[in-house]
């Protein structure tokens, strides 16, 4: 169809509404030499003060409308506005180079963006670059006395169309009126996509041309599940879209009724559907969406939200909060996964040519035992408050695993000798995200209590394809037969050794992957909280026995990801009929 724009399906759902074209103000300026540096620095400091007031208000607005995760984005913005290496450096340039604040700001923005892009071309660093650009744009707007667009003026249903949507923009979005997002830029991990999923509205991102092809007020249909936008739909397209929208809303209502149900397949097999958490506060959303466990608590975010390493006591409090919020339910907490795509401003790590294959995760912990031991002590002390599992990331060899377990045991012995209680039911496991670990899964399974498959990195490493590179999207697929082979091998090795196996990557909530995982006997599916009910609903319509037959069929006949996908879709049609 000629009136269709395609992009990346970023947030599921269907909406019909006119376009609200969200265009940026003119923030152009000229570089000027100045003679009164003190006055120019004062002008810049005024802009910083106003920006800080605005961002502090945004923190509260985001917390109220979208929860703590969204508010944390603006907390990061406040940190930039308070960072002497950012603000102070701009003032130094004004003083030393005798140039206007706008030009000095641009220099430091470019410096920070270049630094971040040089560390790693991945989702996390892209988000940090977006934060720097967002803060810089806010400061520049105040310096130029150009008001930034205000989404609070929207008072009727619209679909928001923009080149990109920064956190500051989306903080003012009211889902009563904004029915969907469309952007030229971005990907599934961009702020606009994350905010859309948080708000529960459809989004299509990375279209490349939406702002040029769409006119203000033009009627649109957005399908966030298919990554499609229909411009000026005809009556037939409009009718089909409204039916799809009604069906989607009915599905959401049906899924909500499953909130308190156990997750079972159509033939009665129980599996755990768990939540991935980034901060202790996220456990509330997990409980609201019916999580049966926590399959992954990413502890690195405790380290990222401060200016120094969190103390042992601070970590105990955070871990205790999650454990007590999930009484009698399994909570898997991953040890520090820093490096690669995640950095700490106060921990200067060596720059590496390929940080994803460098000193990161468990390698970094083993190289910095003081940091590692502090975290392990905190985890052990918190273990008495619930059903804790400690999980080591990026294990590639048995010596790494054994070294981590040895340090854990040493800290446990010290605590017990000091009279500190430690849970007797503590489980110790590892992530399978390196192909070497999957290949040697039988050996690893003898030394841990559980596996959790990190599908994001496993796909990336198996296929040598950066998962954030849009050009490689068709290659980087979890249903590639090579990836499936490693996943199935891992599950089989776990069960042969009598341990359980879960998955905490994006594939755990991929509708195509679900029957392939259920049929292989995956014990736990862990995902973002908003996906839990949809997965529970899909599982209850899928027979594990029949899915096991599908797995055998795929193993014998499929040689490409496309062939796997077709076989799964045909299988799904058979049980949906």
C-alpha positions as a printed Julia matrix, in Angstrom:
577×3 Matrix{Float64}:
   0.0     0.0    0.0
   1.37    3.4   -0.95
  -0.04    5.14   2.11
   1.86    2.91   4.56
   5.05    3.81   6.44
   6.96    1.02   8.16
   9.34    1.18  11.08
  10.42   -0.77  14.14
   7.59   -2.26  16.2
   8.44   -0.79  19.61
   5.27   -1.02  21.7
   2.24   -3.19  20.95
  -1.25   -1.93  20.3
  -3.41   -0.21  17.7
  -4.58    3.41  17.72
  -6.52    5.69  15.36
  -6.15    9.46  15.73
  -4.95   12.6   13.92
  -1.23   13.41  13.84
   0.27   15.9   16.26
   3.49   16.99  14.55
   6.0    17.76  17.25
   8.69   19.99  15.72
  11.7    21.48  17.44
  12.23   25.25  17.79
  15.04   27.01  15.95
  18.05   26.68  18.24
  20.62   28.03  15.8
  23.2    30.54  17.03
  26.48   32.14  16.05
  29.8    31.67  17.8
  30.86   35.0   19.27
  33.9    36.36  21.04
  33.06   38.07  24.33
  34.84   40.56  26.55
  32.95   40.12  29.83
  33.5    36.47  30.81
  31.95   36.95  34.26
  28.67   38.2   32.79
  28.62   35.32  30.29
  29.25   32.76  33.01
  26.46   34.32  35.06
  24.13   34.07  32.05
  25.03   30.4   31.71
  24.55   29.76  35.45
  21.07   31.3   35.22
  20.22   28.86  32.44
  21.54   25.96  34.54
  19.48   27.04  37.55
  16.26   27.25  35.5
  17.0    23.9   33.88
  17.58   22.26  37.26
  14.25   23.58  38.56
  12.49   22.23  35.49
  14.14   18.81  35.72
  13.38   18.53  39.45
   9.72   19.15  38.56
   9.98   16.56  35.79
  11.22   13.97  38.28
   8.05   14.39  40.33
   5.79   14.51  37.26
   7.31   11.35  35.8
   7.13    9.54  39.15
   3.43   10.33  39.44
   2.47    9.53  35.85
   4.86    6.74  34.86
   6.58    5.42  37.97
  10.08    5.32  39.37
  11.77    4.0   36.2
  10.72    7.07  34.24
  11.66    9.39  37.11
  15.13    7.84  37.23
  15.76    9.09  33.69
  15.44   12.67  34.92
  17.49   11.94  37.99
  20.27   11.15  35.52
  19.65   14.55  33.9
  20.01   16.25  37.28
  23.31   14.48  37.79
  24.57   15.91  34.48
  23.45   19.42  35.48
  25.34   19.01  38.77
  28.41   17.39  37.23
  31.47   19.68  37.49
  33.03   17.88  34.53
  30.08   19.07  32.44
  28.97   22.42  33.9
  32.39   23.4   35.18
  34.06   22.57  31.88
  31.67   24.87  30.01
  32.47   27.73  32.37
  36.19   27.1   31.92
  35.83   27.32  28.14
  33.9    30.6   28.44
  36.67   31.95  30.63
  39.68   30.62  28.69
  38.47   30.93  25.09
  36.38   34.07  25.65
  33.44   32.69  23.64
  29.69   32.81  24.22
  27.99   30.18  26.38
  26.15   28.58  23.44
  29.42   27.8   21.67
  31.07   26.56  24.87
  28.08   24.3   25.57
  28.33   22.83  22.08
  32.02   22.02  22.59
  31.42   20.1   25.81
  28.33   18.36  24.45
  30.36   17.13  21.47
  33.18   16.04  23.77
  30.83   13.97  25.97
  28.99   12.44  23.02
  32.28   11.5   21.35
  33.53    9.94  24.58
  30.37    7.88  25.07
  30.2     6.77  21.44
  33.84    5.68  21.68
  33.19    3.5   24.73
  30.62    1.26  23.03
  28.09    1.41  20.25
  25.23   -0.1   22.19
  21.89    0.6   23.8
  23.1     1.8   27.19
  25.65    4.24  25.8
  23.1     5.5   23.27
  20.8     6.28  26.19
  23.57    8.18  28.0
  24.3    10.14  24.81
  20.58   10.91  24.58
  20.68   12.22  28.17
  23.6    14.55  27.4
  21.9    15.82  24.24
  18.59   16.33  26.04
  20.21   18.35  28.84
  22.26   20.36  26.32
  19.16   21.17  24.28
  17.35   22.39  27.4
  20.26   24.64  28.35
  20.59   25.98  24.8
  16.87   26.78  24.65
  17.14   28.82  27.83
  20.25   30.62  26.61
  18.41   31.55  23.4
  15.1    32.3   25.18
  13.35   29.8   22.9
  10.63   27.81  24.7
  10.76   24.09  24.13
   7.57   22.43  22.82
   5.07   21.69  25.57
   3.01   18.51  25.26
   0.79   19.64  28.11
  -1.14   21.75  25.59
  -2.58   18.58  23.99
  -6.24   18.26  24.99
  -7.73   15.84  22.45
  -6.73   12.37  21.14
  -3.64   12.48  18.9
  -0.76   10.34  17.67
   2.52   12.07  18.43
   4.92   12.33  15.47
   8.49   13.53  16.07
  12.04   13.13  14.86
  12.72   11.63  18.28
  11.2    11.94  21.72
  13.48   12.78  24.6
  12.62   11.91  28.2
  11.81   15.56  28.91
   9.22   15.55  26.15
   7.55   12.29  27.14
   7.31   13.23  30.82
   4.38   15.5   29.97
   2.55   12.92  27.86
  -0.97   12.22  29.04
  -2.1     8.79  27.77
  -5.7    10.01  27.89
  -4.88   12.1   24.84
  -1.64   10.76  23.35
  -2.65    7.45  21.81
   0.66    6.52  20.2
   4.22    7.54  19.3
   5.85    7.66  15.86
   9.48    8.74  15.47
  12.02    9.06  12.67
  14.83    7.81  14.9
  15.28    5.34  17.73
  15.03    1.62  18.3
  13.4    -0.81  20.71
  15.6     0.38  23.57
  15.24    4.12  22.89
  13.58    6.33  25.5
  10.5     6.85  23.34
   9.97    3.11  23.01
  10.5     2.5   26.73
   8.1     5.28  27.69
   5.47    4.01  25.26
   5.62    0.54  26.79
   5.47    2.06  30.27
   2.37    4.06  29.34
   0.82    1.12  27.5
   0.42    2.91  24.17
   1.53    1.73  20.7
   4.75    3.02  19.17
   6.55    2.69  15.85
  10.08    4.09  15.85
  12.99    4.33  13.43
  10.75    5.15  10.45
  13.34    7.53   9.0
  10.76    9.8    7.36
   7.6    10.17   9.43
   8.02   13.89  10.09
   8.41   14.63   6.36
   5.69   12.27   5.06
   3.03   13.03   7.69
   1.14   16.33   7.9
  -0.22   17.95  11.04
  -3.79   16.81  11.67
  -3.61   13.98   9.14
  -5.63   10.94  10.2
  -3.38    8.0   11.1
  -3.58    4.36  12.05
  -0.63    3.08  14.08
  -0.03   -0.63  14.66
   2.74   -0.99  17.22
   2.77   -4.77  16.93
   3.43   -4.79  13.18
   5.51   -1.61  12.96
   3.1     0.0   10.47
   1.48    3.41  10.08
  -1.37    4.02   7.62
  -1.67    7.62   6.39
  -5.18    8.95   5.64
  -6.75    5.47   5.85
  -9.69    4.67   3.6
 -12.93    3.36   5.06
 -11.89   -0.28   4.71
  -8.51    0.33   6.4
 -10.16    2.39   9.12
 -12.72   -0.29   9.85
 -10.03   -3.0   10.0
  -7.92   -0.85  12.33
 -10.8    -0.18  14.71
 -11.58   -3.9   14.84
  -7.9    -4.61  15.58
  -7.9    -1.93  18.28
 -11.02   -3.34  19.91
  -9.56   -6.85  19.8
  -6.32   -5.6   21.39
  -8.19   -3.84  24.2
 -10.32   -6.93  24.82
  -7.15   -9.01  24.95
  -5.67   -6.68  27.57
  -8.82   -7.04  29.67
  -8.72  -10.82  29.33
  -5.05  -10.89  30.31
  -5.72   -8.73  33.37
  -8.05  -11.43  34.66
  -5.05  -13.8   34.78
  -3.12  -11.63  37.26
  -3.56  -14.02  40.18
  -3.4   -17.28  38.21
  -0.5   -19.7   38.09
   1.16  -20.02  34.7
   0.26  -23.32  33.09
   0.35  -24.72  29.59
  -2.8   -26.04  27.97
  -1.95  -29.57  29.11
  -1.34  -28.54  32.72
   2.44  -28.09  32.96
   3.35  -25.34  35.44
   6.15  -22.91  34.61
   7.24  -19.78  36.42
   6.59  -16.46  34.7
   8.88  -14.03  36.46
   9.92  -10.37  36.27
  13.17   -8.67  35.38
  13.88   -5.75  37.72
  16.31   -2.84  37.55
  15.58   -1.15  40.88
  13.93   -2.25  44.14
  10.91   -0.03  43.38
  10.24   -2.06  40.23
   8.99   -4.94  42.36
   5.66   -3.12  42.78
   4.94   -3.27  39.04
   6.03   -6.92  39.02
   3.52   -7.79  41.72
   0.76   -5.78  40.02
   1.33   -7.73  36.81
   1.2   -11.1   38.52
   4.87  -12.07  38.58
   5.37  -15.45  40.22
   9.03  -14.73  40.93
  11.89  -12.38  40.16
  14.05  -14.02  37.53
  16.59  -11.21  37.32
  17.38   -8.28  39.57
  20.09   -6.21  37.86
  22.21   -4.94  40.73
  24.31   -2.65  38.53
  21.56   -0.03  38.66
  22.19    0.36  42.39
  25.72    1.37  41.45
  24.66    3.67  38.6
  22.31    5.82  40.65
  24.91    7.17  43.03
  28.18    9.06  42.96
  30.13    6.35  44.82
  29.94    2.59  45.31
  26.87    1.66  47.37
  27.81    0.57  50.86
  27.22   -2.93  52.16
  24.37   -1.64  54.33
  22.75    0.18  51.4
  22.89   -2.99  49.34
  21.44   -5.12  52.12
  18.51   -2.7   52.38
  17.87   -2.81  48.62
  18.03   -6.6   48.39
  15.88   -6.97  51.5
  13.23   -4.7   49.98
  12.87   -6.94  46.94
  12.94  -10.19  48.91
  10.33   -9.05  51.43
   8.08   -7.77  48.65
   8.02  -11.28  47.15
   7.34  -13.48  50.19
   7.81  -17.21  49.58
   8.72  -16.47  45.97
  12.02  -17.04  44.25
  14.18  -13.93  43.76
  17.27  -14.23  41.57
  19.79  -11.42  42.08
  22.63  -11.07  39.6
  26.01   -9.9   40.78
  27.49   -6.74  39.29
  27.4    -6.67  35.48
  29.46   -3.56  34.74
  31.62   -3.06  31.67
  30.73   -3.6   28.04
  27.63   -1.43  27.66
  27.5    -0.21  31.27
  29.93    2.18  32.95
  30.15    3.94  36.3
  31.21    7.61  36.35
  33.23    7.1   39.54
  34.99    3.87  38.45
  37.56    4.6   35.77
  37.94    1.41  33.78
  40.55    0.99  31.05
  39.32    1.83  27.57
  39.06   -1.29  25.43
  38.82   -1.65  21.67
  35.99   -4.18  22.07
  34.47   -3.83  25.54
  31.82   -6.5   24.94
  34.66   -9.01  24.68
  36.69   -7.35  27.41
  36.96   -7.17  31.19
  33.32   -6.98  32.18
  30.75   -8.65  34.47
  32.24  -11.59  36.42
  35.69  -10.87  34.97
  35.61   -7.38  36.42
  34.33   -8.65  39.76
  37.08  -11.25  40.04
  39.67   -8.59  39.16
  38.29   -6.28  41.9
  37.67   -8.61  44.82
  37.03   -5.85  47.34
  34.0    -4.64  45.36
  32.88   -8.23  44.73
  33.21   -9.33  48.34
  31.2    -6.33  49.58
  28.36   -7.25  47.27
  28.46  -10.93  48.19
  28.37  -10.13  51.91
  25.35   -7.92  51.35
  23.58  -10.64  49.4
  24.36  -13.27  52.05
  23.13  -11.01  54.87
  19.91  -10.28  52.94
  19.3   -13.95  52.13
  17.41  -14.55  55.39
  14.58  -12.26  54.23
  13.33  -14.48  51.39
  14.12  -17.17  48.81
  17.31  -15.81  47.32
  19.28  -17.07  44.38
  22.66  -15.51  43.57
  23.56  -15.5   39.89
  26.95  -14.88  38.27
  26.95  -13.16  34.84
  29.06  -13.87  31.74
  30.59  -17.12  32.96
  32.68  -18.59  30.12
  34.89  -21.13  31.9
  34.84  -23.43  34.9
  37.79  -21.68  36.6
  35.76  -18.42  36.6
  32.75  -20.11  38.15
  34.84  -21.9   40.75
  36.66  -18.71  41.7
  33.36  -16.87  42.18
  31.93  -19.72  44.26
  35.11  -19.87  46.36
  34.9   -16.17  47.23
  31.19  -16.53  48.03
  31.91  -19.47  50.35
  34.73  -17.57  52.07
  32.44  -14.63  52.82
  29.68  -16.97  53.99
  32.08  -18.7   56.39
  33.25  -15.35  57.81
  29.67  -14.21  58.41
  28.67  -17.46  60.12
  31.77  -17.33  62.33
  30.77  -13.79  63.3
  27.31  -14.99  64.29
  25.52  -13.47  61.26
  22.66  -15.61  59.96
  22.66  -16.76  56.33
  19.82  -18.63  54.62
  20.19  -22.39  54.46
  18.17  -22.49  51.22
  20.41  -20.14  49.25
  20.75  -21.14  45.59
  23.76  -20.31  43.42
  23.49  -20.18  39.66
  24.99  -18.71  36.52
  23.92  -17.04  33.32
  24.36  -18.84  30.02
  25.1   -16.01  27.61
  28.42  -17.1   26.13
  28.37  -19.89  23.51
  31.25  -21.62  25.32
  29.08  -21.94  28.45
  26.2   -23.41  26.45
  28.49  -25.92  24.75
  29.92  -26.95  28.15
  26.57  -26.77  29.93
  26.78  -30.39  31.14
  29.99  -29.63  33.05
  28.66  -26.38  34.51
  25.38  -28.0   35.56
  27.24  -30.19  38.05
  28.43  -27.11  39.95
  25.36  -24.83  40.21
  21.74  -24.95  41.35
  20.28  -23.32  38.24
  20.93  -21.8   34.83
  19.42  -18.6   33.45
  19.85  -18.07  29.72
  20.69  -14.5   28.77
  19.33  -14.64  25.25
  20.3   -11.08  24.27
  24.03  -11.68  24.57
  23.79  -15.32  23.53
  22.28  -14.25  20.19
  24.84  -11.48  19.8
  27.85  -13.67  20.51
  26.63  -16.7   18.57
  25.88  -14.76  15.38
  28.62  -12.11  15.78
  25.94   -9.45  15.29
  25.55   -6.35  17.46
  21.98   -6.55  18.69
  21.58   -2.77  18.61
  22.71   -2.41  14.98
  19.6    -1.81  12.89
  21.37   -3.05   9.76
  21.83   -6.47  11.38
  18.28   -6.85  12.7
  17.42   -9.64  10.26
  20.55  -11.57  11.23
  20.28  -11.09  14.97
  17.33  -13.42  15.62
  16.83  -15.67  18.66
  15.14  -18.27  16.47
  18.22  -18.81  14.35
  18.81  -22.6   14.43
  22.33  -22.13  15.83
  20.98  -20.12  18.78
  18.14  -22.57  19.34
  20.61  -25.45  19.39
  22.55  -23.79  22.21
  19.37  -22.96  24.14
  18.0   -26.49  23.87
  21.39  -27.97  24.76
  21.46  -25.83  27.9
  17.95  -26.85  29.0
  18.7   -30.54  28.42
  21.98  -30.36  30.35
  20.23  -28.67  33.27
  17.5   -31.28  33.48
  19.93  -34.17  33.12
  21.8   -32.78  36.14
  18.58  -32.26  38.1
  18.68  -28.46  38.17
  16.2   -25.94  36.78
  16.73  -23.64  33.81
  15.23  -20.23  33.13
  15.63  -17.43  30.59
  15.87  -13.73  31.39
  16.53  -12.24  27.94
  14.07  -10.66  25.52
  13.41  -14.04  23.88
  11.56  -15.13  27.04
   8.57  -13.01  26.0
   8.9   -13.35  22.22
   5.66  -14.94  20.92
   7.59  -16.93  18.3
  10.02  -18.28  20.89
   7.43  -19.29  23.49
   6.41  -22.67  22.02
  10.07  -23.42  21.22
  10.99  -22.8   24.85
   7.92  -24.43  26.4
   8.37  -27.48  24.18
  11.97  -27.81  25.31
  10.86  -27.73  28.96
  12.13  -24.29  30.03
  11.22  -23.97  33.71
  11.15  -20.18  34.11
  10.36  -17.31  31.73
  11.56  -13.94  33.08
  10.77  -10.61  31.38
   9.75   -6.97  31.8
   6.68   -6.74  34.0
   4.36   -5.43  31.28
   4.82   -8.63  29.23
   3.94  -11.1   31.99
   0.19  -11.36  31.45
   0.47  -11.7   27.67
   2.96  -14.55  28.09
   0.76  -16.24  30.69
  -2.17  -16.01  28.28
  -0.17  -17.48  25.38
   1.15  -20.32  27.51
  -2.31  -21.41  28.6
  -3.25  -21.94  24.95
  -0.08  -23.88  24.14
   0.24  -27.61  24.87
   3.74  -28.48  26.05
   3.36  -31.96  24.58
   2.49  -30.58  21.15
   5.17  -27.91  21.45
   7.74  -30.65  22.14
   6.75  -32.2   18.8
   7.29  -28.8   17.18
  10.78  -28.63  18.69
  11.62  -32.03  17.2
  10.27  -30.93  13.83
  12.29  -27.7   13.88
  15.45  -29.61  14.83
  15.04  -32.0   11.95
  13.82  -29.69   9.21
  14.65  -26.01   9.78
  17.94  -24.58   8.53
  17.19  -20.84   8.71
  15.49  -18.41  11.09
  12.82  -17.75   8.45
  12.02  -21.47   8.24
  11.81  -21.7   12.02
   9.47  -18.71  12.17
   7.16  -20.12   9.51
   6.95  -23.49  11.28
   6.08  -21.79  14.58
   3.41  -19.6   12.97
   1.85  -22.66  11.32
   1.91  -24.42  14.69
   0.25  -21.45  16.41
  -2.48  -21.34  13.79
  -3.25  -24.98  14.54
  -3.98  -24.36  18.23
  -5.66  -20.99  17.65
  -8.12  -22.54  15.2
